[in-house]
Amino acid sequence: MVDSASSVSAVASEAKPHDAPSLVPMATAAFFDLDKTIIAKSSVLAFGRPFYREGLLSKRAIVQSAYAQVVFMLVGADEGKMEKLRVAMLDMIRGWNRDHVATIVREALEEVVTPIIFAEALELIAEHQAAGRRVVIVSSAPEEVVAPLGDFLGVDEVIATRAEVDDTGAYTGELSYYGYGPHKAEAIQELAAREGIDLTGSFAYSDSVTDEPMLRAVGNPVVVNPDRELARIARDEEWPVRHFVRPVRLRDRVPVPPKPALAVTGVVAAAGAGAVVWWLLRKKERQAA
């Protein structure tokens, strides 16, 4: 069972209303990363095949995308590589039509965005909700992937990457919000200020060293299935480490609601293709070495 946040001391029972104001405990929250924390694989990798069927990606791109994502899952990526990937992804999807992508995503949701979920994560979410905490998913994945998953899981809010579109509905290649690294910490701090959430009594969960700022933003950081660097930090800081190993299909644990109409951002369209770019960059680096 997850430890409860420290309670605020009650005003002495003999005090009268005019002697001192009543102290009401602030709300607390639990902030979860998505990939490899709640979900046992990349939340966007599975969209490669639907985009291939619709002609947005080639068969070769799908294979290379899968390879690149496996590398990411196994060895991770530092800030420099992630920035190269972000730029390459946005450049690749510039001009793609949002409505077309929205249709693909809606039709593929039940097929690919009802992915393998860690049973331990579902149990932990339920424990936090039972303790009265708000549960928020904070992810660098695109909003149109994270939002329906948030609905399925019954969380209170999601914070995810959003991309811009022009007046014609085409992706501009720019982001209005990038849910990565320090931006995650800034987003939860803004949410806490807006909603009156006590971050010192709140929890955060992630697998990646890139989420160190988010973990440090709360009083109860917890490391889940950590990459090498985050495991080292957890040892140094004596942070709790959890290993989630029991994946279950979301549809087997949570009733699937009707498919929502989604406001789609561009990053999901680029997710599979963007990983291809990363793979090609790595290939060029190896050839130049």
C-alpha positions in Angstrom: 0.0 0.0 0.0 1.3 3.5 -0.9 2.1 5.6 2.1 -0.3 8.5 2.7 0.9 12.1 2.6 1.7 13.8 5.9 -1.4 15.2 7.5 -1.8 18.8 8.6 -2.1 19.2 12.4 -5.6 19.8 13.6 -6.5 23.0 15.5 -6.9 22.3 19.2 -10.5 21.3 20.0 -10.8 23.9 22.7 -9.9 26.8 20.3 -12.8 28.9 19.3 -13.5 30.0 15.7 -12.2 33.5 16.3 -9.0 32.3 18.0 -7.5 30.6 14.9 -8.6 29.6 11.5 -9.2 25.9 10.8 -6.3 24.2 8.9 -7.5 22.2 5.9 -5.1 19.7 4.4 -4.1 20.6 0.8 -4.9 18.2 -2.0 -2.1 15.8 -3.1 -1.6 14.1 -6.4 0.2 11.2 -8.1 2.0 12.0 -11.4 2.7 9.1 -13.7 4.9 8.9 -16.8 3.3 6.7 -19.5 5.7 4.6 -21.5 7.5 1.8 -19.5 5.8 3.1 -16.4 2.1 2.5 -17.0 2.5 0.9 -20.4 4.8 -2.0 -21.1 5.8 -0.6 -24.5 5.9 2.6 -26.6 2.4 4.1 -26.7 3.0 5.4 -30.2 4.9 2.5 -31.9 1.7 0.6 -32.6 0.4 3.4 -34.8 3.0 2.5 -37.5 0.9 -0.2 -39.1 -2.3 2.0 -39.4 -0.3 4.8 -40.9 1.3 2.3 -43.3 -2.2 1.1 -44.3 -3.2 4.7 -45.1 -0.1 5.4 -47.2 1.6 7.7 -44.7 4.5 5.4 -44.1 6.3 2.8 -46.2 6.8 -0.8 -45.3 10.5 -0.2 -44.9 9.8 2.7 -42.6 7.7 0.5 -40.4 10.5 -2.1 -40.0 13.1 0.6 -39.3 10.8 2.3 -36.9 10.3 -0.9 -34.9 14.1 -1.4 -34.8 14.7 2.2 -33.6 12.0 1.9 -30.9 13.5 -1.3 -29.6 16.9 0.5 -29.3 15.2 3.3 -27.4 13.5 0.9 -25.1 16.7 -1.0 -24.3 19.3 1.8 -24.0 17.3 5.0 -23.8 18.4 8.3 -25.3 20.1 11.4 -23.9 18.9 15.0 -24.3 20.9 15.6 -27.4 19.5 12.6 -29.3 15.9 13.4 -28.2 16.3 16.9 -29.5 17.5 15.6 -32.9 14.6 13.3 -33.0 12.1 16.0 -32.1 13.3 18.3 -34.8 13.4 15.5 -37.4 9.9 14.3 -36.5 8.3 17.7 -36.8 10.0 18.4 -40.1 8.8 15.1 -41.4 5.1 15.6 -40.6 4.9 19.2 -41.7 2.0 19.6 -44.0 0.2 16.3 -43.1 -3.5 16.9 -42.8 -4.9 16.8 -39.2 -8.3 15.5 -40.2 -6.8 12.6 -42.1 -4.6 11.7 -39.1 -7.5 12.2 -36.7 -9.6 9.6 -38.7 -6.7 7.1 -38.6 -6.2 7.5 -34.9 -9.9 7.2 -34.1 -10.3 4.1 -36.1 -7.2 2.5 -34.7 -7.7 3.4 -31.0 -9.2 0.1 -30.0 -6.7 -1.8 -32.1 -3.5 -0.2 -31.0 -4.2 2.2 -28.1 -5.7 -0.4 -25.8 -2.2 -1.7 -25.3 -0.5 -3.8 -22.7 -0.8 -2.1 -19.3 1.2 -3.0 -16.2 -1.2 -4.6 -13.7 1.0 -3.1 -10.9 0.4 0.4 -12.4 -3.4 -0.2 -12.4 -3.2 -1.3 -8.8 -1.1 1.7 -7.8 -3.4 4.1 -9.5 -6.4 2.6 -7.6 -4.5 2.9 -4.3 -3.8 6.6 -4.9 -7.4 7.2 -5.9 -8.6 5.4 -2.8 -6.4 7.7 -0.7 -8.1 10.7 -2.2 -5.2 11.8 -4.4 -5.6 13.2 -7.9 -4.0 11.0 -10.6 -2.3 12.7 -13.5 -0.5 11.1 -16.5 2.4 13.3 -17.6 3.9 12.2 -20.9 5.9 13.3 -23.9 3.6 11.2 -26.0 1.0 13.1 -28.1 -2.2 14.2 -26.5 -4.4 12.2 -28.7 -2.8 9.0 -27.5 -2.6 10.0 -23.8 -6.1 11.5 -23.5 -8.1 8.4 -24.4 -5.8 6.2 -22.3 -6.5 8.6 -19.4 -10.2 8.2 -20.0 -9.9 4.5 -20.0 -7.9 4.5 -16.8 -10.2 7.0 -15.1 -7.4 9.4 -14.2 -8.2 13.0 -13.4 -6.0 14.8 -15.9 -3.4 14.3 -18.6 -0.5 16.5 -19.6 0.9 15.6 -23.0 2.7 17.0 -26.1 0.6 19.2 -28.4 1.5 20.3 -31.9 0.3 23.3 -33.9 -1.7 23.4 -37.1 -2.3 26.2 -39.6 -5.6 27.6 -40.9 -5.9 24.8 -43.4 -5.6 22.1 -40.7 -2.1 21.1 -41.7 0.7 20.6 -39.2 3.1 23.5 -39.1 6.1 21.6 -37.7 6.0 23.5 -34.5 4.9 22.5 -31.0 2.6 24.5 -28.7 3.8 22.3 -25.8 6.5 19.6 -25.5 6.0 17.3 -22.6 9.6 16.4 -22.1 12.2 16.8 -19.4 12.0 20.0 -17.4 8.8 20.9 -19.2 7.0 18.1 -17.3 8.1 19.6 -14.0 7.0 23.1 -15.0 3.6 21.7 -16.1 2.9 19.9 -12.8 4.1 23.0 -10.8 1.7 25.1 -12.8 -1.1 22.6 -12.2 -0.3 22.5 -8.5 -0.4 26.3 -8.2 -3.7 26.4 -10.1 -5.4 23.6 -8.3 -4.0 24.0 -4.8 -2.0 20.8 -4.8 0.7 20.2 -2.2 3.7 18.8 -4.2 5.7 18.0 -1.0 3.0 15.4 -0.2 2.6 14.2 -3.8 4.1 11.3 -5.7 5.8 10.9 -9.1 6.6 7.8 -11.0 8.9 7.4 -14.0 11.4 5.0 -15.7 13.6 7.6 -17.5 16.5 9.8 -16.4 14.9 12.6 -18.6 12.1 12.8 -16.0 14.5 13.6 -13.1 13.1 17.1 -12.9 9.6 15.8 -12.5 10.7 13.3 -9.8 12.5 16.1 -7.9 9.4 18.3 -8.1 7.5 16.2 -5.6 8.1 15.0 -2.0 7.8 11.3 -2.9 9.6 10.3 -6.1 9.4 6.7 -7.1 11.5 5.0 -9.8 9.8 2.4 -12.0 11.7 0.0 -14.3 14.6 2.6 -14.4 17.1 3.1 -17.1 20.8 2.9 -16.1 21.2 6.6 -15.2 18.0 6.8 -13.3 18.8 3.7 -11.4 22.1 5.3 -10.4 20.4 8.5 -9.2 17.8 6.4 -7.3 20.7 4.6 -5.4 22.4 7.9 -4.6 19.2 9.6 -3.5 17.7 6.5 -1.8 14.5 6.8 -3.8 12.2 3.7 -3.8 12.5 1.5 -6.9 9.6 -0.6 -8.2 9.7 -3.2 -11.0 6.5 -3.7 -12.9 6.5 -7.0 -14.7 2.8 -8.2 -15.0 1.3 -6.7 -18.2 -2.4 -7.1 -18.9 -4.6 -6.0 -21.7 -6.4 -2.8 -20.8 -9.7 -4.1 -22.3 -9.4 -7.1 -19.9 -9.3 -4.8 -16.8 -11.1 -1.6 -17.8 -14.4 -1.2 -19.8 -13.6 0.4 -23.1 -15.8 3.5 -23.7 -17.1 4.6 -27.1 -14.4 6.0 -29.4 -14.0 9.7 -28.6 -13.7 12.5 -31.2 -10.1 13.6 -30.7 -8.3 16.8 -31.4 -5.2 15.4 -32.9 -1.7 16.7 -32.7 1.0 16.1 -35.2 3.5 14.1 -33.1 1.5 10.9 -33.1 1.6 11.0 -36.9 5.3 11.3 -36.8 6.0 8.9 -34.0 6.8 5.8 -36.0 8.4 7.8 -38.8 10.4 9.9 -36.4 11.9 6.8 -34.9 13.1 6.0 -38.5 14.9 9.3 -38.6 16.6 8.6 -35.4 17.7 5.1 -36.7 19.1 6.7 -39.9 21.0 9.3 -37.8 22.6 6.5 -35.8 23.4 4.6 -38.9 25.2 7.6 -40.4 27.1 8.1 -37.2 28.3 4.5 -37.2 29.3 4.8 -40.9 31.2 8.0 -40.2 33.0 6.5 -37.2 
